[in-house]
Structure formats: C-alpha cells, structure tokens
C-alpha cells in the first residue's frame, strides 16, 4: 500500500515533478526513442536522465521514489527499464489532496 508520506515526498523535488511533466506526452517529448514505442511501453530511464542532465543512478533514485509513491510504473524489457505515468494514481492523489485541503473545483 502506498503511503501519503511517500507521495508527498515524491512530489517534493523539481526533478521528480519534471519527470512527471515529461511523461505527460511521451510520444512528443521522447519521439526519438527507437527501442520501444514511448506511448505504449514507456520511456527508457536513460533518456529521462539525458533529458534532465543528470546521471543514470540519480534518475534511478528519482524514479524509484515516484514508483514507490505509485505515480509511475516501471516495465523491464530486455536490458532496458521503461517508465510511464500511472494516471489513475495521480488522479486519486489529486482528489485526496483537494478533499484534505477543502479545495473545490473552479467553475
């Protein structure tokens, strides 16, 4: 079970927020990925690291925190790991946060 603490920690980093933003449109942001379709399989961790300008171990740590929070799925295919957003988990967190803070949807 994902804890709210893990979710809050996962979103407390600009790099992790940037990863989630980039993965909003993987086919556009990572159209140059040749090893697998970024829309259906996900985006290779190495390409995310390259895009952020950080090392592969650094991006792995960020991705692990996002995965533990439930916001990303990681799929291994051959020797690569591919990341995709978990839209259901992100929506659920958004609903919980809005309800916890009494935020109403704008009309």
C-alpha positions, 0 to 999 in steps of 0.5 A: 500500500502506498503511503501519503508520506511517500507521495508527498515526498515524491512530489517534493523535488523539481526533478521528480515533478519534471519527470512527471511533466515529461511523461505527460506526452511521451510520444512528443517529448521522447519521439526519438526513442527507437527501442520501444514505442514511448506511448505504449511501453514507456520511456527508457530511464536513460533518456529521462536522465539525458533529458534532465542532465543528470546521471543514470543512478540519480534518475534511478533514485528519482524514479524509484521514489515516484514508483514507490509513491505509485505515480509511475510504473516501471516495465523491464524489457530486455536490458532496458527499464521503461517508465510511464505515468500511472494516471489513475494514481495521480488522479486519486492523489489529486482528489485526496489532496483537494478533499484534505485541503477543502479545495473545490473545483473552479467553475 
